Amino acid sequence: MRAQVHKVGEPQRRSRTFPAKHPQTATSNAAESSACCPGFSSSSSSFFFCSLCSCRFLAPRCSSSPPRCALRSHTWNFSASTIMSLSNYKGRFTGPVPTSNLRIDDRDDFQDFEPFDGSSYAGPRAFPAGDALQVMGVNMRKEFNEGSHNTTEYTTNLLVVRRGHSFVIDVTFSRPLTPQDDFQLEFLIGADPSPNKNSHVIVTFGNRQGGSWSGEIVGTQGNVVSLSVTPDAKAIVGMYRTYVAISMADGMQRTKKDPETNMYLLFNPWCPEDDVFYPDEAGRNEYVMNPTGIIYQGSADSVGERNWIYGQFEDNILDACIYILDVCEMPIHSRGNVIMIVRKASAMINSLDDQGVLVGNWSDNYSMGNAPTSWIGSVQILQKYLTNGVPVCYAQCWVFAGVLCTFLRCLGIPGRVITNFNSAHDNTGNLITELIFKEVGIPDRRNTRDSIWNYHCWCEAYMNRVDLPPKYKGWQVVDATPQETSDGHYRCGPASVSAIKDGDLCHPFDSGFVFAEVNSDIIYLMRDKFGTMTPFKVDTTSVGKLILTKAIGAMTSEDVTFNYKYAEGSPEDERTMTAAEAYGCDRDHPELPHANLSVDITAEQHVLGDIVKVVVIFTNNSEVAKTVEAHLEQSVVFYTGVVTNSFKEENFTVRVGPHQTNSTTFQVQPQEYMSLLGSQSALHFVVNGRSGNEEVSDFKVVSLISPSIDIMFSGNPQVNRKTSVTVRFKNPLNITLHNAILVMEAPGLMKNRTFSYKTIHPHAEISQTVEFEPKKPGLKYIVVQLDCDNLSDVQARAEVNVSP
């Protein structure tokens, strides 16, 4: 028997198992305890509570031996997840709240025979007797059930079904059933399952009352009985244990624990009664079933693509997603609530305050782990987390979003990744993003606290918000990137997209923060030598300029900007902004004189290593000519808006006639910027001009297009036949690439394959051919990525149709 030990006076901690070194004989005597622990003393000991005996006992605070119960002899499973203060539940609960699904000791779920209340018998009077009904076997009918539940893609030997939809189990009895026979199925989830918490579900097949799941006998063939079971559409999601119980004269005779009859129950977007119901099949195929996708990056004027493998059906990913809920100690009885699960996940995908999945790192120093740009998908990340139980290094916003999307889709929650271009950050929840300039016209980065990210990625989860008015159901923003705390944890959402669009920011969760990310005004300020700042420009259109996601059923983008906001300047937009201010989102309304002078920066897309050309255009709308003294700063910038290297500054003068424009073209040579680029870097141009008392400014981010990779398949792949794929890359740059890693991954075709190269010289070519054997037919994708110390974001994708 194993027992749970709870330390008196300590808060509940995360799961971490310490095996018992020496099974001990129980004692309550402190002197006897000192025999197994030389360092034991009353000053270095603590009181513990045994969940099996309910006794309170003294044990040393040391690691040389496990604590021991005062009344019983137990072999301890001393885990930090079971260390819990008596004050956490005494007086409120009769025992610890179950919070673990996967890694529990379930050997004591039931006695083989459970007497009815009032019965004095420890077992049936005569067992087995003549024709007493017995269970000979249970068949979960995995292949038969999973087709109708859309779960055939999950890589597991256990049955995977969805709630709100029936599945069939075959039970082989020792003889054919008679009308007098009485039996039931029992499904258990988590430790200490209870019928009133819906963690112990009883399914009956006669007139006797059962639980919230319904059951029906749908067929018999000799001793084999086919039983249809329909889980409640609000049932707890996770891994269940299955038992068959037969009613005997004095009690219930149950089958022994059989891990082969465990099953997973997931959310069901095909079921109208489920809170995650999605209304059309094309959307379900995309947002639940598609294991690959695109995450958009770059800038609003130069959108780039990052292929991402969600891999929600791959080995151990389902277990990893359940393990995430175990690590955060989410109560088992709450795991049927999609709102609570999604909110927990937004905190747990990052590790900032709860030992979650991923460590964020924006330093450009990734020596202690993997660079965020090196990940090709979620599979390796979640598998590492499940195996090691420690956060995985490192991530940035698209990695957090990609892994969170995998979590959602794996559990059956429709999910998609969103990219917000020109995303306002660090603005303390208001609608003001301030960019400060010095009197000489250059950016004052020392005093600028706010930032505009080139882009920011988050997730949307589709659900019914039973806690909000009906109009706020549908897509909800869920962001796992650690930015600000929400109710004490680094998390964001779920926030209704409809509420954000209407400015109804009083509804949970974190609507105001997301609203500011897509609606902030950019205030340009001039700071004089005394520190006085004067606004000279207000930009109300740049933030949230473009919001994209992958389109349904196609490898193209869908513009969802108007899901979040109304057209700029429209009456609906004004009404939304007024409503947001009423809910506490501050907005600046500076009185600025009418501007007759304006400036814009334009640039075409450029390939990495090319000469970059930018054009600065001044427009004069006045009746007199103007002479503009201008300053252009050229920098390398991270996608977060943080400038890493300012490599060139130029002063120039432009004369602009009345009602005319005049432009100046600038060229940036590759040798000026190539050596300064890091991961996720782009070129950033800021211009400031002055003519008399008029100040004008603008900025432009130029994302550079990475080189290409070629992918070629040999022939037409067929199920269970070996074929190969060849990947080639030629370095088009005049620099040597260092510490290159080539990664290939293809869900349903091959597992992750990695190849390393110390150097790839200028104009040199590398090639790799990999054999694989498809196991399932249909359209599949392979994603290839090359990541180097001095070159990142080199990706390619190819599709192939696997024949049966």
C-alpha angles and dihedrals in degrees: 000000000000124000135198117234121205120195115224114239098014125108120239112276137198123282115274119148124217114191116228109255098201125014104232136204109247119256138165094198117107092208092056089049089057089061091068094037117041091191094057120125136148089255092054098044136092137202119249134193122219114217092204100047100023088223125144115222143169122246136167121264095233138102099231092095137004120257116266131218118245097222108031140036107241136167100234128227093196105191130164090230088065095048103103136153119253086227089062091074113359106111090016105047133021090227144346116314108248110248105160128085109164108034106044134124101246098166090107097051090121141351111247087248123030115192119221116253109280094023116123095198120106090202143356115303092244120011127207095019130177106286099357109149114254134176113242099177147345123220115194090196093222099177094045095049103039096063093063091042095051091236103115091110095065111108101225139105091228128086115265117198138162127239121253092033127091126246132185130236124187116217119192112209129193091251139000116292121259128201089255094059117104123191140148141197118237125199119194130189128186129352122315094012117204131193093221090055092047090239091110108050121189117200117193129193104201138043093301116108115254135178132283093292117081126224136196137176104236101174148357131202113177107301094348117096122191112215124195115209125188114193117215113264088236095047124138112271120228142063117332131197116223128218135172114215124195121201110234129182095272105020150334121304110205134192118252120259111281117184089200089069094055113116139189121234117200140183114277119221088178092063117084091207093056116093090230095055111146114202104224137044096228090057093048091051090052104038099037109020105035110098094190134053150151128261113199120226140158119068137314091260095040109035116192132191132230115192112222131192109212091183094188092163098049127113115303095350092118090050090048091054092050090045090057089060090047093052093053088048094234108180112256092228090060096055095093090065109091093195092057094042093051092047091050091049093053088060097040100051087069122054102209097115108001111040091256130166106284138036114218118224127175096163098097087233109109100158092127095055145347122321111245089240091058095068115098096185148335101276101084092042095054094041090053091049093050093047100043102027092218131104117276120235125257141013144153129190100291091048092051089048094046094051092045089051089052090052091052097047093043092057092044099259113135107243140170138177118246127200119204111196117213092016117189115230141178092019095132092244097296129114096249125098110180124204112189127206132192121238091258089061102254123122114269099219094167091067099032110100102169125073141197112219115214085230140342128203128213137154134254120210121196115226148131110263100217088176093060137053112285095254090068097063120106125055116023127189113239117177123186097180106111106241110130133002121255116194089345099310134088099253142109131211163295085226119169112245089209091054090050091052092051095043092240093147098161092085123093137287123038096305092148093056093051091043090057092050091061102030111036120132116231110228115198111208132189114214118204127206091271093055095253111144124209123189115232103167139025120198113194098169110052101071111082089006093154131015117188142179134171114281122243112268096354139082091237135094130266118210108226097168093119091053085070104035144014122243110294112265096010120133089250090054092051091049091051093050091048091051091049092052089050088057093054106271102138118221130189120230105186119185104237127179118246108279118229094173126062138168134205133183119214131184136168124229113279134196117237108268095028128116105267117221123197128180123210112204124193119195123199115199096174131098095247134060118259133208112211124202104204140185126201122195119196118198146159110245136187118234086256091068093253112138113225102177130014100199104170141023126186133187117204141164126227128187115206122191123222112290090359140112130224128190138197123201123215128192127207115201118220092238088060095059111016097081091049099053118108132174114318092003128155137173118266124200123191122183127188124183135185131196113173107307094343120103124191131179142172139169135208133194117207115197114201122225114239124228119269135254123213121223122190130178122208106233128319113319118233132190113273093004123112117241135157143229126208124208122196132184128181119196104232094183131095091234133080115250114225132210095359120188120196114199129188125187133167122174109225092012110056142347123248113299121193131192127184131210123186092205140001109198124217111290091359120138132222126195136186130185119198129187121218139171116218115224100189133037127237141068112330135179132214120202122199126190136183118200125181138170091255102027129045140166096047103150142157136184132199132182127215132183112225113211121219 
